[in-house]
Amino acid sequence: MRILHAPTNIANQAWCIATGQRALGHDVEVWHYGANPFAYPCDRAVAFPPENPGDVFDLMVEALGRFDVFHFHFGRSLIPRETGSIPGLWDLPLYRALGKRVFFTFHGSDVRLKSIHVAENEWSYYKFAEVVCDEDDIAKRLEIIRTYANGMFVCSPVNTRFVPEAAFHPRAIVTEDWPYVGPTRTDDPLVVHIPSARGTKGTDVVQRVVADAQARGLKFEFRILENLPHAEMKRVLADADIVVDNLLLGDYEVTGLEALCLGKTVITRMDEAVFERMGEVPILNANPDSFVEVLEKAVKGSRLRKKLAEEGRQFVEKHHDATVVAGQLIAAYEKPQRPLPLGFPDWASLTDLRKEERLEKKILELQTLLRTRAGEAKPVRPPLGRFARLGAKVDAGIRKLRRR
């Protein structure tokens, strides 16, 4: 099978999955657009944004001739909106029309909606930091992707709530690239925190609690490191004893996964959805309120750290090894293709044109709701009259939209 992962190697996930798929005998490449601040590997680095939009079009034409499966990451495709004159995601209907198989993996902020996250997550990072979330852009992208994709995935169970129809595949790691080290100190362990984005990881809370704990006499060394190339981060993790992944997101992420593979004790906040999907996880679960107690338990518990080290490595090999995840995805690629739905949009625009479809859908939903409520309120004449009049206005609005 000829497979392309593009247009970003976010968190090194495209590369790890590709490595696993190559090990299973498939022809796989990873293309990455733009700068890569963590120096993750790829087969082709594409200068972006391009000086000439035609360069991206040429890449798409080349890919059409070379690959059978297009696996896109982070809600993007080979035609991003930044090319200017060509609408973002415009290439998706072309792949499907030519018989290609199209899949998407969503990694977090590409589908995470602030309104839902704040309402359902007590520790939502939106409550702790100013993080931008364009819900309208996310919704428009998802509608286009839903139309054309053969399949969609999330790589964290907590993100299923944002794309309920998406399947789940675990994050992947090439375990042989992370040989077991285990704890390196019995006393005065080294605690590290390596945030890729402070606002989403709870870094301010981590620093405050660590400072308070050390002031109270808890003996450990602490380092916070940012913007490290991946190879340097690997050396830091190998030397650590305890790794604080994040206190807000609700799942262990790639840094935590790499630390587990090395045999380190990981502290992170885990949502109930993680346990429902993954079972028992050899990680110390902590939120901003409980972090001080969990940190003290980890620092003082050298036997606990040794136990978690052994269990962590086994857990990663069972669930997250690149070949395990790759096999799950190959099985999904090989399923019969979902036919394109009748009446699918004849354009894929991320401009306000796409909003008309969404508004019509919302109006139709409102119309149904109003009619249902009106039916339930038959004995009460005044509310029925108001609902009926409003329903007529909704009908008129729909007719007006359809004439445009």
C-alpha positions as CSV (number, residue, x, y, z in Angstrom):
1,M,0.0,0.0,0.0
2,R,1.3,3.5,-0.9
3,I,0.6,5.9,1.9
4,L,1.3,9.6,2.4
5,H,1.2,11.4,5.8
6,A,0.9,15.1,5.5
7,P,1.0,18.1,5.8
8,T,2.5,18.2,9.3
9,N,4.5,15.9,11.5
10,I,2.9,17.2,14.7
11,A,4.3,15.7,17.9
12,N,6.3,13.3,15.6
13,Q,3.1,11.3,15.3
14,A,3.1,11.1,11.5
15,W,6.7,9.8,11.5
16,C,6.1,7.2,14.2
17,I,3.0,5.9,12.4
18,A,4.9,5.9,9.1
19,T,7.8,4.0,10.7
20,G,5.4,1.3,11.9
21,Q,3.7,1.0,8.6
22,R,7.0,0.7,6.8
23,A,7.9,-2.2,9.2
24,L,4.7,-3.9,8.1
25,G,5.9,-3.7,4.5
26,H,4.2,-0.6,3.1
27,D,5.6,2.3,1.0
28,V,5.1,5.4,3.2
29,E,6.3,9.0,3.2
30,V,5.9,11.9,5.5
31,W,5.6,15.5,4.1
32,H,5.9,18.4,6.4
33,Y,5.0,22.0,5.5
34,G,6.9,24.9,7.0
35,A,9.4,25.2,9.8
36,N,9.6,22.4,12.4
37,P,10.7,24.0,15.7
38,F,11.4,20.6,17.4
39,A,13.4,19.2,14.4
40,Y,11.1,16.2,13.9
41,P,12.1,14.0,10.9
42,C,10.2,13.9,7.6
43,D,10.8,12.6,4.1
44,R,10.1,15.9,2.4
45,A,10.3,19.4,4.0
46,V,8.1,21.8,2.0
47,A,8.8,25.5,2.2
48,F,5.7,27.2,3.4
49,P,3.9,29.4,2.6
50,P,5.1,29.0,-1.0
51,E,6.3,31.8,-3.1
52,N,4.2,30.5,-5.9
53,P,0.9,28.8,-5.2
54,G,1.4,26.6,-8.2
55,D,4.2,24.8,-6.2
56,V,1.6,23.4,-3.9
57,F,-0.6,22.4,-6.8
58,D,2.4,20.6,-8.3
59,L,2.9,18.7,-5.1
60,M,-0.8,17.6,-5.1
61,V,-0.5,16.3,-8.7
62,E,2.7,14.4,-7.8
63,A,1.0,12.9,-4.8
64,L,-2.0,11.8,-6.9
65,G,0.3,9.8,-9.1
66,R,2.3,8.2,-6.3
67,F,-0.1,7.4,-3.4
68,D,-3.2,5.4,-2.8
69,V,-3.9,6.5,0.8
70,F,-3.8,10.1,2.0
71,H,-3.6,10.4,5.7
72,F,-3.9,14.0,6.9
73,H,-3.0,15.4,10.3
74,F,-4.3,18.4,12.3
75,G,-7.3,19.2,10.1
76,R,-5.2,20.2,7.1
77,S,-4.6,18.8,3.6
78,L,-2.1,19.4,0.8
79,I,-4.0,22.6,-0.1
80,P,-4.0,24.8,3.0
81,R,-5.9,28.1,3.1
82,E,-2.7,30.1,3.1
83,T,-2.1,29.4,-0.6
84,G,-4.4,32.4,-1.2
85,S,-6.5,31.9,-4.4
86,I,-7.3,28.2,-3.8
87,P,-9.7,27.5,-1.0
88,G,-8.4,25.4,1.9
89,L,-9.2,21.6,1.7
90,W,-10.1,22.1,-2.0
91,D,-8.2,19.0,-2.9
92,L,-10.3,16.6,-0.9
93,P,-13.1,16.0,-3.4
94,L,-10.5,15.5,-6.1
95,Y,-8.9,12.6,-4.2
96,R,-12.2,10.9,-3.6
97,A,-13.3,11.4,-7.2
98,L,-10.1,9.7,-8.4
99,G,-10.6,6.7,-6.1
100,K,-8.0,7.7,-3.4
101,R,-8.6,6.9,0.2
102,V,-8.7,9.9,2.6
103,F,-8.2,9.8,6.4
104,F,-7.7,12.4,9.1
105,T,-6.2,12.2,12.5
106,F,-7.1,15.0,14.9
107,H,-4.6,15.8,17.6
108,G,-6.3,18.2,20.0
109,S,-6.7,21.9,19.4
110,D,-7.7,21.2,15.8
111,V,-11.1,20.0,17.1
112,R,-11.2,21.1,20.7
113,L,-14.1,23.5,21.2
114,K,-13.8,26.0,24.0
115,S,-17.5,26.1,24.8
116,I,-17.7,22.3,25.4
117,H,-14.3,22.1,27.1
118,V,-15.1,24.8,29.6
119,A,-18.6,23.3,30.3
120,E,-17.4,19.7,30.8
121,N,-13.9,20.0,32.1
122,E,-13.4,21.4,35.6
123,W,-9.7,21.9,34.9
124,S,-10.1,23.2,31.3
125,Y,-7.0,25.2,30.4
126,Y,-9.3,27.9,29.0
127,K,-10.0,28.7,32.6
128,F,-6.3,29.2,33.4
129,A,-4.8,30.8,30.3
130,E,-5.7,32.9,27.3
131,V,-5.7,30.4,24.5
132,V,-7.3,31.2,21.2
133,C,-10.1,29.0,19.9
134,D,-11.9,29.8,16.6
135,E,-14.9,27.5,17.0
136,D,-16.4,28.6,13.7
137,D,-13.2,27.7,11.8
138,I,-13.1,24.3,13.5
139,A,-16.8,23.6,12.7
140,K,-16.3,24.6,9.0
141,R,-13.3,22.4,8.6
142,L,-15.0,19.4,10.3
143,E,-18.1,19.8,8.0
144,I,-15.8,19.6,4.9
145,I,-13.8,16.8,6.3
146,R,-16.9,14.8,7.3
147,T,-18.1,15.1,3.7
148,Y,-15.0,13.7,1.9
149,A,-13.0,11.6,4.4
150,N,-13.2,7.8,4.3
151,G,-12.4,7.8,8.0
152,M,-11.5,10.1,10.9
153,F,-9.5,9.4,14.1
154,V,-8.7,11.1,17.4
155,C,-5.6,10.0,19.2
156,S,-6.9,10.9,22.7
157,P,-10.1,9.5,24.2
158,V,-10.9,12.9,25.6
159,N,-11.3,14.4,22.1
160,T,-14.0,11.9,21.1
161,R,-16.6,14.3,22.6
162,F,-15.7,16.9,19.9
163,V,-15.9,14.4,17.0
164,P,-18.2,11.6,18.2
165,E,-18.1,9.7,14.9
166,A,-14.3,9.5,14.9
167,A,-12.6,6.3,15.7
168,F,-9.7,6.2,18.2
169,H,-6.2,5.2,17.6
170,P,-3.5,5.6,20.4
171,R,-0.6,7.9,20.0
172,A,2.4,6.1,18.6
173,I,6.0,5.7,19.6
174,V,8.9,3.8,18.0
175,T,9.8,1.9,21.2
176,E,13.2,0.7,20.0
177,D,14.2,4.4,19.7
178,W,13.6,4.8,23.5
179,P,15.5,2.1,25.2
180,Y,14.6,1.4,28.9
181,V,16.7,3.4,31.4
182,G,14.6,3.3,34.6
183,P,15.0,5.6,37.6
184,T,18.5,7.1,37.9
185,R,18.4,8.3,41.5
186,T,17.1,6.9,44.8
187,D,17.3,10.1,46.8
188,D,16.8,13.7,45.6
189,P,15.2,12.7,42.3
190,L,15.3,14.9,39.2
191,V,11.8,16.3,38.3
192,V,11.4,17.8,34.8
193,H,8.6,19.6,33.0
194,I,9.0,20.2,29.3
195,P,6.0,22.1,28.1
196,S,5.4,22.7,24.4
197,A,2.8,25.3,25.3
198,R,2.6,26.7,28.8
199,G,-1.0,27.7,28.7
200,T,-2.3,24.2,28.0
201,K,0.0,22.3,30.3
202,G,-0.6,24.1,33.5
203,T,3.0,25.2,33.8
204,D,2.3,28.1,36.1
205,V,0.7,25.7,38.6
206,V,3.6,23.3,38.3
207,Q,6.1,26.1,39.0
208,R,4.2,27.4,42.0
209,V,3.7,24.0,43.6
210,V,7.3,23.0,43.1
211,A,8.5,26.2,44.7
212,D,6.2,25.7,47.7
213,A,7.3,22.1,48.1
214,Q,11.0,22.9,48.0
215,A,10.5,25.7,50.5
216,R,8.8,23.2,52.8
217,G,11.9,21.0,52.7
218,L,11.0,18.4,50.1
219,K,14.3,17.3,48.6
220,F,14.4,17.1,44.8
221,E,16.0,18.9,41.8
222,F,13.6,20.6,39.4
223,R,14.2,21.7,35.8
224,I,11.7,23.3,33.4
225,L,12.9,23.2,29.8
226,E,11.3,24.7,26.7
227,N,11.8,24.8,22.9
228,L,14.3,22.0,22.9
229,P,15.1,20.0,19.7
230,H,13.7,16.5,20.0
231,A,17.2,14.9,20.4
232,E,18.1,17.2,23.3
233,M,14.7,16.6,25.0
234,K,15.4,12.8,24.7
235,R,18.7,13.2,26.7
236,V,16.9,15.3,29.4
237,L,14.1,12.7,29.8
238,A,16.7,9.8,30.0
239,D,18.4,11.6,32.9
240,A,15.1,12.4,34.8
241,D,13.4,10.4,37.5
242,I,10.0,12.1,37.5
243,V,8.3,13.8,34.5
244,V,5.4,16.2,34.9
245,D,3.5,16.0,31.6
246,N,0.5,18.3,32.2
247,L,-2.1,19.1,34.8
248,L,-4.9,20.4,32.6
249,L,-5.5,18.5,29.4
250,G,-6.8,15.3,30.8
251,D,-4.6,12.7,29.1
252,Y,-0.9,11.7,28.9
253,E,0.6,13.2,25.8
254,V,3.7,12.4,23.7
255,T,6.2,13.6,26.3
256,G,4.6,11.4,28.9
257,L,4.6,8.5,26.5
258,E,8.3,8.9,25.8
259,A,9.0,9.1,29.5
260,L,7.0,5.9,30.2
261,C,9.0,4.1,27.5
262,L,12.3,5.2,29.2
263,G,11.0,3.9,32.5
264,K,10.3,7.2,34.2
265,T,7.5,8.1,36.7
266,V,5.0,10.3,34.9
267,I,2.6,12.7,36.6
268,T,-0.4,14.0,34.5
269,R,-4.1,14.7,34.8
270,M,-6.2,11.9,33.3
271,D,-9.9,12.2,32.5
272,E,-12.2,9.3,33.2
273,A,-12.5,8.7,29.4
274,V,-8.8,7.7,29.4
275,F,-9.4,4.9,31.9
276,E,-12.5,3.8,30.1
277,R,-10.6,3.3,26.9
278,M,-7.1,2.3,28.1
279,G,-7.9,0.5,31.4
280,E,-5.3,0.8,34.2
281,V,-2.6,3.2,33.3
282,P,0.7,3.2,35.2
283,I,0.8,7.0,35.7
284,L,0.2,9.1,38.7
285,N,-3.0,11.1,38.2
286,A,-2.9,14.7,39.5
287,N,-4.9,17.9,39.0
288,P,-3.8,21.4,40.2
289,D,-5.4,20.7,43.6
290,S,-3.8,17.3,44.2
291,F,-0.5,17.9,42.5
292,V,1.4,18.8,45.7
293,E,0.4,15.5,47.4
294,V,1.1,13.4,44.3
295,L,4.5,15.1,43.8
296,E,5.5,14.4,47.4
297,K,4.4,10.7,47.0
298,A,6.6,10.4,43.9
299,V,9.6,12.1,45.3
300,K,9.6,10.1,48.6
301,G,8.6,6.8,46.9
302,S,11.8,5.3,45.3
303,R,10.1,1.8,45.3
304,L,7.0,3.3,43.7
305,R,9.1,4.9,41.0
306,K,10.8,1.5,40.3
307,K,7.5,-0.3,40.1
308,L,5.9,2.3,37.8
309,A,9.1,2.2,35.6
310,E,8.7,-1.4,34.8
311,E,4.9,-1.3,34.3
312,G,5.2,1.8,32.1
313,R,7.5,0.2,29.6
314,Q,5.2,-2.8,29.3
315,F,2.1,-0.6,28.9
316,V,3.7,1.4,26.1
317,E,4.9,-1.7,24.2
318,K,1.4,-3.2,24.4
319,H,-0.7,-0.2,23.4
320,H,1.5,2.5,21.8
321,D,4.3,0.7,19.9
322,A,4.4,2.1,16.3
323,T,3.7,-1.2,14.7
324,V,0.6,-1.8,16.9
325,V,-0.9,1.5,16.0
326,A,0.2,1.1,12.3
327,G,-1.6,-2.2,12.1
328,Q,-4.8,-0.7,13.4
329,L,-4.7,2.0,10.8
330,I,-3.8,-0.4,7.9
331,A,-6.9,-2.4,8.9
332,A,-9.0,0.8,8.6
333,Y,-7.5,1.7,5.2
334,E,-8.4,-1.7,3.9
335,K,-12.1,-1.5,4.8
336,P,-14.6,-0.9,1.9
337,Q,-14.7,2.7,0.9
338,R,-17.6,4.9,2.1
339,P,-19.3,6.3,-1.0
340,L,-19.6,10.0,-1.4
341,P,-23.0,11.2,-0.1
342,L,-25.6,12.4,-2.5
343,G,-25.7,16.1,-2.8
344,F,-22.3,16.7,-1.3
345,P,-21.2,20.4,-1.6
346,D,-19.6,21.3,-4.9
347,W,-17.0,23.5,-3.2
348,A,-15.0,23.3,0.0
349,S,-14.6,26.8,1.3
350,L,-13.4,28.0,4.6
351,T,-14.8,31.4,3.9
352,D,-18.2,32.6,5.1
353,L,-19.8,30.9,2.1
354,R,-19.7,27.7,4.0
355,K,-21.5,29.3,6.9
356,E,-24.7,29.4,4.9
357,E,-24.9,25.6,4.9
358,R,-24.4,25.6,8.6
359,L,-27.0,28.3,9.2
360,E,-29.6,26.4,7.1
361,K,-28.9,23.3,9.1
362,K,-29.3,25.2,12.4
363,I,-32.6,26.8,11.2
364,L,-34.0,23.4,10.2
365,E,-33.1,22.0,13.6
366,L,-34.8,25.0,15.3
367,Q,-37.8,24.5,13.1
368,T,-38.1,20.9,14.2
369,L,-37.7,21.8,17.8
370,L,-40.3,24.6,17.6
371,R,-42.8,22.3,15.9
372,T,-42.2,19.6,18.5
373,R,-42.7,22.0,21.4
374,A,-45.8,23.4,19.7
375,G,-47.3,19.9,19.4
376,E,-46.6,19.3,23.1
377,A,-48.3,22.6,24.0
378,K,-51.6,22.1,22.1
379,P,-53.9,22.8,25.1
380,V,-52.2,26.1,25.7
381,R,-53.4,28.4,22.9
382,P,-51.1,31.5,23.4
383,P,-47.8,29.6,23.3
384,L,-49.0,27.6,20.4
385,G,-49.8,30.7,18.4
386,R,-46.4,32.2,19.2
387,F,-44.6,29.0,18.1
388,A,-46.6,28.8,15.0
389,R,-45.8,32.4,14.0
390,L,-42.1,31.8,14.7
391,G,-42.2,28.6,12.7
392,A,-43.6,30.5,9.8
393,K,-40.7,33.0,10.1
394,V,-38.2,30.2,10.1
395,D,-39.8,28.7,7.0
396,A,-39.6,32.1,5.3
397,G,-35.9,32.3,6.3
398,I,-35.2,28.9,4.8
399,R,-36.9,29.8,1.5
400,K,-34.9,33.0,1.4
401,L,-31.6,31.2,1.9
402,R,-32.4,28.6,-0.8
403,R,-33.2,31.4,-3.3
404,R,-29.7,32.9,-2.9
